Amino acid sequence: MNSVQESFSFLLKKRIVWICACLALSTAIVPFARAFFRVEVDYNEGWNVYNASIVADHQLLYREKYAWTTVNYPMLSFFIQAQLHRLTHEYLFTARAVSVLSLICCSVLVGAIVRRLSGSWQASTLACFYCLALFCTDADIYVGMDDPQMFAQVFFLAGLLVYLWRRESLLAVAFAALLFVVGGCIKHNPIDFPLAVLLELALISLRRALWFSGWGLFFASVAVALNVHYGGPHFLSQLLAPRGYSVGKVFDQLVNVFGPLLLPLCVALYTAFVVCKDERRRIAAILLATTLVVGGYFGGGQGVSINALFSALLAMAIVVGLFYAEVASARWRWAKRLEPAYAPLLLFGSLVIPLIISGNWNPLRRLRETASAERRFDEDVALLHSRMGPALCESLLRCYFAGKPYLYDPFNATRLIRFGKLDAGVIVQEVRRQRYGTIQFDEPIRDQRDSERFDPAILAAIEENYVLALEHKDGVIYVPKTKPEY
């Protein structure tokens, strides 16, 4: 390649980076803007807000082994939100801001990891923006949502980066273990990151693997003790509370997440196969394998959503970044021509498939729909607030903004009822006495027969003793047929 061709190639690659960056930023418009609307993005938002407020009020999260309100997450994220609340005096939008910043941090860390593994600034930059676009298209529901998953991933990625930075240093290995445990204190399911590091250390040196395991177990023991001391005696019981499992759901989750990403997934698998032969970069291949296996397994749990596969998406972004580096270096025979320089555009362009599926391809229309949903949300909150007495809400966020006490966690309570740990008859009797001034559902009772959030006996009692007062596309509200007892 002569100097003119080299100059043209450099300018082309630079422009491709800019185009890809603009494409990535455009995918973030809707999920970033949605974070500023008072709507319920997901059921977990109200649950997280209530739990943060419990910590802020200096109450225990894990007081009882089985209760109508259960906390099956570690408490660090709730503690941090409670502390931030002292500055902002707001839970929901503070947590959403943390979620947005966490995604940005994750993208930067993915770029830094690719830089460490490949030495290419171009591949690092592309991987950073690809990670952002990947989540804003394929997992947009979790972008800017009050949920600790993305926040936890920051610490797991940071732990991996520290390990790669000084993997020959025992101190760095111990510090990586500490970061992994801190991440696990926020959300405990991304065990795939420390597992990948442990597997690679076992290939390098059994002594280093034992060193890493020892420090990891020590820090984890301290973390459990702190959760029990500050959160309550039944931390482990609630964290490990039983839940249903379905092998079919494993495949459904994998298809849901990676079905729209067949091209980048195939590229990532091929690249992982290539780099696994390189001792310096094989950690990326190990990480991709562990995240797919662990995330896929956890995805079969009842109530587990696509966030179980977030580690796999991050691993895929890292491996795709290594693919960019291989193409740019022309180490592969087919990459020595100029055409492969367009590979990033092809991979970024393939994200139009999940973008269309998400419905965010038309930002103006989507944001108008969100504004309409906000008005309906406020209408529901106003009705709930106007009615005397406690409320039973499927949308916990509506109950929170209406100023209602947190008495019933629909998903976890129903899960424990089905495992025989709680008695649905207690709630049935309260419904028959019409203790609740209002009851809110996401859909009418007639459509709730297979609900994961309300036991059939409770639904039957509500249908018998309550009447519909408000119905729209986002939910329904029932009120007592006769004057309620408080």
Order of alpha helices (4+ residues) and beta strands (2+ residues): alpha-alpha-alpha-alpha-alpha-alpha-alpha-alpha-alpha-alpha-alpha-alpha-alpha-alpha-alpha-alpha-alpha-alpha-beta-alpha-alpha-alpha-beta-alpha-beta-beta
